[in-house]
Structures are given as structure tokens and as C-alpha cells.
Amino acid sequence: MSDAATVTNGRFLAQTLSGVQRYAFSVLYALDQSVASSETTILVPRIAKDPEFLRMAVVRAGHGTGYAWEQFELPYYARGRRLLNLCNTAPAIMRDQIVCIHDANIFAAPGSYSVTFRAVYQNLQPILARRSARIATVSHAAARQIARHLPVLLKDIAVLPNGHEHALRWNPALATAAPALIASRSGQRPFVLALGSRARHKNLALLINVAARLDELGIDIVIAGGGDDIFAPQALEDRPNVYLAGRVSDDDLAFFLDNALCLAFPSLTEGFGLPIIEAMARGCPVISSNCASMPEVCGDAALLATPFEPEAWLHHIHQIAQSKDLRDDLVGRGLRQVKRFSWRQTASGYLALLKSPGADLAIFAPARGQMPQVAVIIATRGRPEIASATVRHFVATQSLKPAAVIVSCVELADAGDLGSLCRVTIVTGPPGLAAQRNTGLASLPPGIEIVAFFDDDFVADANWLASAAQVFCDEGQVVAVTGEVVADGIKGPGIAFDEAVRLVAEARTPKPRWTEPYSPYGCNMAFRVSAIREMRFDERLVLYGWLEDRDFAATLAKGGGRLIKWSLAYGAHMGAKNARVSGVRLGYSQVVNPLYMMGKGTMTLVNVADHILRNTASNFARAVWPEPFIDRKGRAKGNLLAIADILRGRLEPERAAAISPGKAIRLRGQRHEAQ
């Protein structure tokens, strides 16, 4: 056994080569060129391939393979020395180790992985993040994702990206499978290349969806890649102009890249996106998703598009096919961009961490990426002073300026003096929270990617939009984000505007906390517009905004998107009591709305029973001594009216708006939460 000061986990040398294994091999290949590498030994299972390094010793140890070798034998042979792990996993028992976790996709896109793989990673990686001397990853976007899902602070994660030099060593003259496939096609039509497994988050179905349109343009699609054993594969429909190459050699990959019209990389989430750099290094133009790590890796050297809009990809492919100047420009930009990603620099970073795990590294600092276009919709009625104060404060303080702020009213007077405010648009339409939000959605300007909804009495932290937008950028499958409420006046007599501003300003930034799944809470929530499409709030739910939010979210979730709560987007809910809903009407909606939603399939029987029993019990128990700010007697009366209607077979949530309120209160459709 070598007496080297540090050791490297070489389990990857017994695995099939994919992106993660290539990262480990390339880092060690670059490290092997350094004299300092003689201080490192690579421990491998007995069945591992010989990497044929010049300086680093490769020692075969133990008798097992796979996770068993890594968890039980590796720590024994590595004892007393610092351990470097480059492929996501490491011995749970060791503390003095560096672990590179390439992404947190096992948490962000669990449906892409097999049950066994998911179980191992979801249990092991939190332990590694908590115990290891240092966690590294491959991009700043991956670092943010890891910090959301694992117990490690963002500032403590070292970013050591992939490099490009390996792609320059490939030799297309030695290719065999790729030339044969290209020759088998009818004619010499240009082709778009896609690389990756059939994991769902690779989103190759997007290209299949535009294949027929590309066929009309005389363009084929070639999909190369494997590694499906750890994934839950996505089925791809047959198309006459789509060719599946399967796993190919590096030389075949070079042949594809050297001859392709472009690389299309439509992933929903990636830790890095190595094919992008490989394509650029070989002079192949790139079209990439505009989320997760991809903008960081592409810089200004690729055409970016949302992975949810096939038409945008079709447009970009057509542009490249029609314009040699555009193609040449992208090739030149790509060759410059790849120089920012070097295996030698990354290897030097790991040398620094092996000497001192707490070392401050400055290997890669990406240019600030472009944030998505965000619009804000605020529904209000009957309290112009409050709406004016909160909207003016919002527009003046947000660090990410929204492209549009839409104030949705019933009458222009509801907006007070906001009509004179720059970037604020006043729209009018039917009353009711759902209807007013829908009026706002119908007024969204073109190009909006994210739409946020705020109550007119919500005071947002200055970074609310920026924090939420970053989540949408990093997590391609998130369709809804709800923020944290640091103070909520709805649970008491209410909070004055100046007090709400003070509470938000004095609030310490909440500890980063990611909650998933989480049904959106309407006083502060945001959605991906491409996920909403033509969906709208159910205007039959005329009262009780929280259930309107839940109904909307449940409908949205049927499309497969992720709904989360993120504590770094936060603010205070004033819970203003003027223009409140009648207690009778609200009590009626507390019973009828859940049953109506159960019929739609947006609320389960268990949740319906819990909701109705909890609210009716509170209303009747407190009716004798009600809180001064809650009409418990009115709510109880409304509960009874609803039960009577249900027994008569009448399930009409919109009837709440027509019920005599008893005590005249002006607003229909304004939010009021259960107590």
C-alpha cells in the first residue's frame, strides 16, 4: 500500500463512462501532469480498468465492487489520509474527505431516476454534505441547487467546472458507427445532433415534437447517448427523420459534432452540461435551454430558448440552417467561450483543497446571467390607500425590476393615484379575486416568462422577485414558487403599512428553507407562464382566496410541474380589515368550496373533511366569545346555510356572492383566511 498523503476514490474506473466518470478521469488526467500528483494514490476495486497514468499510483484494494466496496472497504484502505471523491458518492463514515456532488437532480427531478438509485442518493448525499470536510460542484447553478436541497451553505461549496481539452483529443478519422449511420440516411440532408440519455429531464421529447416540422425543412435529428441504467427512461415516438445512434465512442462523437448543423441541448436541469463545451470545442454551434447551469456555461456563445416552447427551438434551428454568418459567429464565440473551462485549472483547484479543504478558490466566476422577464399582478378593490402604498413601495424597492406591474380593479378609483406611476398598468374587469386575476393574466405583455401575484396588502422584501426568478432559472421543472410570510396580520387585528415595512426591513433573512411540494399561498406567489398557458383561476370560486389558490395549483400540478416554497422570497401580510368579506358569505364558502373542488379532483376527500370540520368547529366553538376582528356568528350561519344547500343537492360556490351578508360589507371576492 502506498504511503501517499492523499488518496482518490477510483470506483469510477470500474463503471461505464458517462459525464460524471469523464469528469473524474479528466481531472485526474490533468492532475497526473503535475509533479504534485505523486503525493496522491488512486484506490480502485480489483475489476477496475487501468487508467495508465504517468505519475499517480493506482492501487487495487479489497474484494468487493460498487457501493459495498465504496462504503466498507475503501474507508479501511484510505484510513488516516484525506480522500478525494469526484463522482457524487463517498464513504459515509469518513469526515476528512472532499466530495464533488455534480448536482441535486435526484431531489429536483426524482422521477428521472430508478427507485434504487434514488433511494441510495437521497439517503447518502445529505450525510456526505453534513460530514465531509468540503463539498465541491461543477457550476454556480449546481451550487445553488445543492444548497437548497442538502445541509450545506452556498458559501461553503467550491465550484470546479468541467473542462474542454479532452474533446480536442478525439479523432473523427477513427469513427466507425457515426459515418455508417450518416451514410444510411436518404440523401445528404443536414442534421441536428442531440446528446444524452433518455432520462425525462433531458427533455428529448421536445425535439421529437418538432421532428415533423424539421422534416419539412429537410433536416434530420440524430440522438446519441446511453447510460439509461440509472434512469427511468422517457419513451420517444418514432419519426422518419429521427435516428437513434445509442452509445457511441468518443471518435464517433467527434464525427457527429464535426458534421452536425448544430447541437440541440433542451435539458430541463443540468449540473453543468458537458456536451455544450464539447460541441463548442469542436466548432459546432449550440442551441441550449435557458435554465439551470446552461446559461452560465454557454455565456453569449449559444442561442438560448426555454425548454418548454418547441417553436422557439424550431426557429433557432431554421436560423442556423439559413445563415452561414450566424453559424460562423456562433462557432467563433464558442471557441472563445471554452477557454474559460480548463481541466488543468480545475485540477489545480482540487490540489488546493487537498492541501487545505477550507481554501478560498476563484477558479471560475461567470458573467451575470440574464434574468427572465417578470410581470406582477395585484388585484384590489375598495381600499385605494392601501394599494397605493404597497404598490409604490414595491416598484421603488425591488432589486429585480419587473417588466410590468398590472393592478387589476373593478373601478379605476380602486387604484387610487397609481395610474401616474411608471411601469404600472391599471386594468378593470369583473369583481372577485379569481376574475380580477384572470383580467390581469389577459393583460400580460408579450415575452413574459414569470408572473407573480401579490395581495394588495402584502409588503415584499426588496429581493422577492430576484429570489423567485433565480429559482425559476435554476430549477427548470419548478412551475410555482410561494414565498415566506414573516408576519401575518390576518391572524390578528392587522398590521399597519409602516409597521409591515419595518418588520420586513428588520427581519433577518430567513434561513434558506426549501419546502416541496407546497400548494401556493396567494398573498405572494409566482408561476411559470409557459406552464400556465391558457389555464385560469376558477371564477365560480367567488370567495375564499386560499382555496382559489389551491384549486389553481392542483390543476397546474396535473401537468407534472413542481410546486415549492422558498424562504428567501419573503414579506409581511398586513391582513387589512377594511373591505372585508361578510362572515356569512365566507362561512358558506368554507363548506361549499372544498366539496366543489373535490368534484373537480383538485382536493382530496381527507383534505375536504379536515378543512370543513376544522373551520366549522372553530366557528361554532368561538361564536359565543368571538375575536373582535372575526365575525364568528356570521361564519357559523354561513356554514349552516351551506349544509342546508348541500342536503338539497345544491352545490354552487358562486351562490356565496348572492347571499345577504347580514352586516353590510362592501367587497366580494377579497381574500380572507381561516382562523
Secondary structure by P-SEA (a helix, b strand, c coil): cccccbbbbcccccccccaaaaaaaaaaaaaaaccccccbbbbbcccccccccccbbbbbccccccccccccccccccccbbbbbcccccccccccbbbbccccccccccccccaaaaaaaaacaaaaaacccccccccaaaaaaaaaccccccccbbbbbbbcccccccccccccaaaaaaaacccbbbbbbbbccccccccaaaaaaaaaaaaaabbbbbbbbcccccccbbbbcccccccccccccaaaaaaaaacccbbbbbcccccccaaaaaaaaabbbbbbbccccccccccccbbbbbcccaaaaaaaaaaaaacaaaaaaaaaaaaaaaccccaaaaaaaaaaaaacccccccccccccccccbbbbbbbbcccaaaaaaaaaaaaacccccccbbbbbcccccccccccccccbbbbbccccaaaaaaaaaaaccccccbbbbbccccccccaaaaaaaaaaaacccccbbbbbbcccccccccccaaaaaaaaaaccccccccccccccccccccccccccccccccccccccaaaaaaaaaaaaacccccccccccccbbbcccccccccaaaaaaaacaaaaaaaaaccccaaaaaaaaaaaaaaaaaaccccccccaaaaaaaaaaaaaaaaaaccccccccccccccccccccccccccc
